[in-house]
Amino acid sequence: MTVVKVIEVMSSSPKSWEDATAKAIAKAHASLKNIRSAWVQDQSVSIEKGKIKEYRVTLKLSFELQ
C-alpha cells in the first residue's frame, strides 16, 4: 500500500511564476524524497512603483511516505 502526504509551500521569484514554482520544487527536493506532484494553488505578485517586483506561488506538494 502506498501512503502519500501533502504539504503546502510558498516561493517567490523576480522572473516568473514558473521560476518560483521550479525553485519551490528544487528546494523541497533537497529535504523530501519521492515528490510525486505539485499543484499550483495560488499565484500573486508584489508591486513596487507600478511594476511587478516579485512573482509568488503557493504549491501543494505530494510525496510518498517510506
Buried (B, 14 or more C-beta within 10 A) or exposed (E): EEEEEEEEBEBBBEEEBEBBBBBBBEEBEEEBEEBEEBEBEEEEEEEEEEEEEBBBBBBBBBBEEE
